[in-house]
């Protein structure tokens, strides 16, 4: 039994499109929080109950290492721990709570102590429900077209019969 040379390419293309859609949906899962002061810039990514924080100097964007960072969120203070990549992180269920929240990064680096203020969006997943629905709908359309085209290719091969 011989296969059509385009069949493998079609299957690979359909799989690649499906993987891209799943990857885009997953990439949209983290929420970004930014806060600035005269000296520092903090950029945090929130995914479920974990916040990863990167602090840099505002002048030259150099990472701030060996700082003491405390995150004030929903009336609670959360000390950040240093990560191996030079960033900081906290883990708290307060991040997954519904509704927008003010976030204050209390940064002490050497003699400099500043508070950077930002806002955690209302949806902690960072996704607009309408956008999530649109991505899911697009995924179903791609899958639907892939199945239909595969079915049509199978039917056209059956009509032609086996080739010798």
Buried (B, 14 or more C-beta within 10 A) or exposed (E): EEEBEEEEEBEEEBEEBBEEBEEEBEEBBBBEBEBBBEBBBBBBBBBBBBBBBBBBBEEEEEEBEEBEBBBBBBEEEBEBEBEEEEBBBBEBEBBEEEEEBEBBBBBEBEEBEBEBEBEBBEBBBBBEEEEBEEBEEBBEEBBEEBEEEBEEBEEEBEEEEEEE
